[in-house]
């Protein structure tokens, strides 16, 4: 088959850590984010240099809107809807936005045995109250958004010392950017109330802001047509995880194809998609590309 458009295949760097590769391509990766620390202890900038890259040439990788006719991404669902409903293909409607912050609490470290309970400025206790408040804010607001605290570090980290400093993560996801901002402001207001009541100080550092991206209707239609031509069942699904397709949606009509995840498990050694589902997804990808090309 000779296509009307050239076909490009790309593997992006660091989808899981903030879409660094695809956001660089779409021009949405600010240079300041290269100063974020990675799990290796190096900044992203230092890590790029270590493997032979040049972070000072960030602007050179950008592609312009209109350079691409369309973008398609095939992925496991990372959830249990398709398997539960015995459906072959998920047609992604849109990809959630993701906001990441580091939240820092400053209290006063002191001896755990000699400091009375009513004289403490416990940074960890204040942080724990915000973890609960984050859950309460998310659950009390109607919608499909989520808010999560997944990492916490207390200092000095000794059993007999009241924590004087705590840093924890905050992540918010939704298909609407305004909802994400509203949830953040509500959570920050809760944090400031807790800080006042506990005699601590709190600050927020935004690490990453990835805007939501609706899937292009034409790309969704191509995926639906491909699935039906192959005799595969399908259903629309939102993506609760971030994907490179949302960066590429700034450049071209973009969409995604989901295939079932056994048990809805992902980011685990138990993650599994069965071979026939992989084949189905690849065939839908092929046929959807040909439909878009035509």
C-alpha positions, 0 to 999 in steps of 0.5 A: 500500500502506498499512502498519500501521506508519509508515515512517521513512527516515534517513541517518546521519552518519559511519558510517565514522568510528565510527557517530556518528549511529546511536550518538547515536540509540541513546544509546551515543555518550558526550559524551567522544567529541566531543572526538576529533579529525577529519581536518579538525583540528577536534574532532567537537564543533567540527565539529558547531558549525561546520555549525550543530549543537548538540553540547550537545543530544546527549541529545535525539536518543535514541530509546527501545527499543521506539520502532521495530518493526524496522530494516533496512539495505541495503548492498554486501557489501564483500567477494567472497563473493557474487560468487565464489559467484554469489549474489544476496543476503547475509542478514547474521547479525551485525555485528562489534564494533570497538575502536579505540585510539591506541598511543603509544610514547615513546623518545628522539630522538637523532642517527642518525649519532652514536648507537650501535645498542646505545644507542638507545631507538627508538620506531619500532622498538618500534612496528614490533615491536608491528605484527608482534606484533599480526599474530602474536596475531591469526593464532595465535588460532583464530576469524574476528577481525581485528586491524589497524594502519592508521596510524602517525606518527613524530616528529620525522620526519627521516631523520637523527633516531632517532624519539623518539615514535610514535603508531599505531592499533590496531583489533580486530574480532570477533562476540564482545565477550569475544574482542575484549577477550581479543585486546586484553589479549594485544596489550597484554601484548606491547607492555609486553614490547617496551617493557621490552626496548627501553627505551621507554614505551607507553600505550593510549588507547581511542578507540571501542568498538562492541559486536557485534550479532547480526541478529534472527532474525525480520528474517533470516527476512523477508529470506530470505522476500523473496529466495525470493519474488523468485526470488533466491539467498541465503546467510547472511553475517557482516558484517566491517565496522561498520554503523549497524544494530548501533547500531539493534539496541539499539533494535529487531529489526535486520538487513541485506541485502547485495548483491555487490561486484565483486571484493570491492573497497570504499573505493576508486574501483574499488568497484562494484555492478552495477545489477541487483544494486542493483535486487535489493537494493532489491526485497528491502528493499521486500518484507522491510519489508512482511513485517515490517509484516505 
